[in-house]
Amino acid sequence: MAEKRIGQRSWAFERGVAVLGAAAVAGPKEGKGQLKDMLDQVYPDLYCGQDTWEKAERKMMEDVVNHATKKAGKKTDQIDMFLAGDLLNQNISASFAARTHQIPLMGMFGACSASMLTLTTGAVLVEGGFCDTVVSAVSSHNATAERQYRYPTEYGGQKPDTAQWTVTGAGAGLIGLGGKGPLIRYATIGKVVDMGLKNPFDMGSAMAPAAAETIQAHFEDTGLAPDDYDLIVTGDLAKVGHPITADLLAEKGYDLGERFQDCGLMIFQPDQQAFAGGSGCASSAIVTYGRIIKEMMDGKLNRVMVVATGALMNPVSYQQGESIPCIAHAVTLEGRGNG
């Protein structure tokens, strides 16, 4: 059996920790995009049957947990731990959804990197024998994120082409031993990287160095190379940050080629107005739990690295003139064919 810790910041999971069930839900714009046939539920409007956008985001997280647990043949009262994160102050989508489901909660904030932060932590809890089943979930909502981080939607402010469209949606994975889903094989924890950038309308440039740094660390720690992967995806670098990351890695000798993609570019159709592409916690989540897991189950992909990227800012830090510190967490998923 290999060492569980590889280098300073990478872990190997050896007990057969797997994604037992996965689900993704999304808003109407996302439901018309490239993932339209891979989503478990598409809401007809941004309110999702609620009277506020914040309640709508909470509803999406509640629903996606139900979908994931049902697909795994479980009920929510059989889940040992709920790991969840979102973009709203004090993680209210996560905590209010946990109030509904009554699953023990560990709220986690990693900004848009929270999808892989929760998945990694869940795998650690199962690998260590502290939990039998864990559900990891994240959510984001275009209107709630705009109100908190930029300008309220009602304001109608204009944006530059470098801006991104916060994805309305939620994704969840049920983690445990056994099952038929992909194995969680490796995780590499990111370091905070801050290049001094301050523009909230160009998050791709700010997050790209953190993504490159984590990917490089993953290869160095595990001994794996780009050719060992069928697909390597970043969370939400979009049109601006994705090529920057590719260039930074090429300078270090890593040519990722066409296997390197970005979730923010895999959600919307080319003719949908999404500025530079998708962003938010749900960007990496609905691609991972909606498309990637399905394609791995179908045998179309065998080994995938998901690198969720996050900007660790808040409205106060931005208003006080602080730069934007960023982070990226990587998880390797493997099909059962890898043994």
C-alpha positions, 0 to 999 in steps of 0.5 A, spaced: 500 500 500 502 506 498 503 512 503 497 516 504 501 522 504 505 524 498 509 530 499 507 536 503 500 537 500 498 531 496 494 525 499 493 518 496 486 514 498 487 507 498 481 504 501 476 504 495 473 511 497 468 513 491 463 517 489 457 513 490 452 518 487 452 524 484 447 530 482 447 537 478 441 542 478 441 548 475 437 555 473 434 556 466 440 559 462 444 553 464 439 548 462 439 551 455 447 550 455 452 544 453 449 540 460 442 540 458 441 533 457 446 531 463 442 535 469 438 532 474 433 538 474 432 545 471 428 550 474 424 555 470 426 561 473 431 564 478 426 564 483 426 556 483 419 557 486 421 561 492 420 568 494 427 571 494 434 569 490 437 567 497 432 562 498 432 559 491 439 558 492 438 554 498 432 550 495 437 548 489 442 545 495 437 542 498 434 539 492 441 536 489 442 533 496 436 529 495 437 527 488 445 525 489 442 521 495 437 517 492 441 516 486 446 512 491 440 508 494 440 512 500 436 516 504 438 523 508 438 520 515 443 515 513 448 520 511 453 521 517 456 528 515 454 534 510 460 538 507 457 544 504 459 551 501 457 557 497 458 564 496 454 568 501 456 571 507 456 566 513 455 560 508 447 561 509 445 556 503 449 551 506 447 552 513 440 553 512 440 547 507 443 543 513 437 545 517 432 542 513 436 535 512 438 535 519 445 532 517 451 533 521 454 539 518 461 542 517 460 548 513 466 550 508 468 556 505 473 556 499 469 560 494 469 557 488 474 552 490 469 549 495 467 543 490 473 540 491 475 542 498 468 539 500 470 532 496 477 532 498 475 533 506 469 527 505 474 522 502 479 524 508 473 522 513 471 516 509 478 514 508 480 515 515 474 511 518 470 517 521 464 516 517 461 511 512 457 516 508 458 523 507 455 528 502 459 534 499 455 539 496 456 547 493 451 552 490 451 559 487 446 563 484 447 569 479 443 574 482 445 572 489 453 573 487 452 579 483 448 583 489 454 581 494 460 582 490 458 586 485 452 590 483 445 588 484 442 585 478 436 591 478 442 596 477 443 594 470 451 595 470 455 594 464 461 589 464 467 588 461 468 582 456 473 579 462 467 579 467 464 572 468 457 569 469 456 566 476 453 560 474 446 558 478 446 551 480 448 546 485 452 540 485 453 534 490 456 527 491 455 522 496 462 519 498 463 512 501 466 505 500 464 500 495 458 502 489 460 503 482 462 510 481 469 513 480 474 512 485 477 518 489 484 517 488 488 523 489 487 530 492 492 536 492 491 542 497 492 549 494 496 554 497 494 561 497 497 565 491 496 573 490 499 576 484 496 583 487 490 583 482 484 587 484 479 587 479 473 583 481 471 583 473 477 579 471 477 573 476 480 569 471 487 572 471 487 573 478 486 565 479 490 562 473 497 562 477 494 559 483 491 553 478 498 553 475 501 552 482 497 546 484 497 542 478 504 543 478 505 541 485 500 535 483 505 532 478 511 533 482 508 530 488 504 524 485 509 522 479 503 523 474 504 527 468 499 530 463 499 524 459 496 520 464 490 524 464 484 523 459 481 530 462 484 536 466 479 541 468 479 548 472 473 550 475 472 557 472 478 561 469 474 561 463 476 565 456 481 569 460 484 565 465 485 558 462 490 560 457 494 564 462 494 557 466 496 553 460 502 558 458 504 558 465 505 550 466 508 550 459 513 554 462 515 549 467 515 544 462 508 541 462 504 541 455 497 539 457 494 540 450 487 539 448 486 535 454 486 541 458 479 544 459 475 549 463 468 548 466 467 555 465 467 554 458 463 547 458 457 550 461 454 555 456 453 554 448 457 559 444 451 563 442 449 564 450 451 571 453 456 569 458 461 574 457 468 570 458 464 564 461 461 561 467 464 562 474 461 560 481 461 554 486 456 551 481 461 552 475 466 546 477 460 542 481 455 541 475 460 539 470 463 534 475 457 531 478 453 532 472 457 531 466 464 528 468 461 523 473 456 520 468 462 520 462 466 516 467 461 511 469 459 510 461 467 509 460 468 515 456 473 517 461 478 513 465 482 518 469 480 526 470 483 531 474 478 537 477 482 543 479 477 547 483 479 555 483 477 560 488 478 567 489 478 568 497 476 575 497 469 578 500 466 585 499 469 588 505 476 586 503 475 589 496 472 596 498 478 597 502 483 596 496 486 589 498 488 585 492 485 578 491 488 572 494 486 565 490 487 558 491 486 551 487 484 544 490 485 538 485 482 531 486 483 525 481 478 521 479 479 514 476 474 509 473 474 502 476 479 500 470 485 503 473 484 498 479 
